[in-house]
Amino acid sequence: MSRPVENKNSEISSRGRRIEVVGEVVSDKMQKTIAVQVFRMIKHPLYGKFLKRTSVFKAHDEKQVAKIGDKVRIYESKPLSKTKRWILAEVVETAKR
């Protein structure tokens, strides 16, 4: 799922692999920031049933290209603000508007 991310000099980051996730943009009302909802499946420890869990991450969108409903790929970075720790890598699929 995760792979090394290339930086602006087109060389692989020396920090190793970065965590990447794919999710849906649920808010783009902030300047240069998007809120991305990510789904994951966990197995209940006792009953074995799979449960859907969600997380909402704030991601940095420098060019403000992602809109509500888009499917995007984000990767983890250093803290950029109090709640923002992710950066937009690419828009995987645009929403039908």
C-alpha positions in Angstrom: 0.0 0.0 0.0 2.7 2.5 0.9 5.7 3.2 -1.3 8.5 5.7 -1.2 7.5 9.2 -2.1 9.6 11.3 -4.4 10.5 14.9 -3.3 10.8 18.0 -5.5 14.3 16.9 -6.6 12.9 13.6 -8.0 15.0 11.5 -5.6 13.5 9.0 -3.1 13.1 10.4 0.4 15.9 9.4 2.7 13.4 8.9 5.5 12.2 5.6 4.0 8.6 4.6 3.3 5.8 7.1 4.1 2.4 6.0 5.1 -0.1 6.6 2.3 -3.9 6.3 2.5 -6.8 6.8 0.0 -9.9 8.6 1.1 -12.7 10.9 0.1 -12.7 14.7 0.6 -15.5 15.7 3.0 -14.6 19.4 3.3 -12.6 21.9 1.2 -13.8 25.1 2.9 -10.4 25.9 4.5 -7.7 27.7 2.6 -5.0 25.2 1.3 -6.5 22.5 3.6 -8.9 19.6 3.0 -10.5 17.1 5.3 -10.2 13.5 4.1 -12.4 10.7 5.4 -10.6 7.3 5.4 -12.4 3.9 5.9 -10.8 0.9 7.4 -12.1 -2.6 8.4 -11.2 -4.0 11.8 -12.0 -7.5 13.2 -13.9 -7.6 16.5 -11.5 -9.3 19.0 -14.2 -11.6 20.5 -16.9 -12.1 17.9 -14.8 -12.0 14.7 -17.2 -9.7 12.9 -15.6 -7.1 10.6 -16.5 -3.5 11.5 -16.1 -0.4 9.4 -14.2 2.4 11.2 -13.6 5.9 9.9 -11.0 8.6 10.5 -10.9 12.2 9.3 -7.5 13.6 8.5 -6.6 17.2 7.6 -4.3 17.4 4.6 -2.4 20.2 3.0 -3.5 21.1 -0.5 -1.2 23.8 -1.8 -2.8 24.3 -5.2 -6.4 23.8 -3.9 -7.2 21.2 -6.6 -9.3 18.8 -4.5 -13.0 19.4 -4.2 -15.7 17.7 -2.1 -16.4 14.1 -3.2 -13.0 13.6 -4.9 -11.1 10.4 -4.1 -7.5 11.5 -3.1 -4.3 9.9 -2.0 -2.5 11.6 1.0 0.7 10.8 2.7 2.0 11.5 6.3 4.4 14.4 7.0 5.7 16.4 9.8 3.2 18.5 11.7 2.2 21.5 9.6 -0.3 23.0 12.2 -2.2 21.9 15.3 -4.3 19.3 13.4 -2.7 19.0 10.0 -0.2 16.2 9.5 -0.9 15.0 6.0 -0.1 16.2 2.5 -2.1 15.7 -0.7 -0.2 13.4 -3.1 -2.7 13.2 -6.0 -6.4 13.3 -6.9 -7.2 9.7 -7.8 -10.8 10.3 -9.1 -12.8 13.4 -9.4 -16.4 13.6 -8.2 -19.3 13.9 -10.6 -20.5 17.5 -10.2 
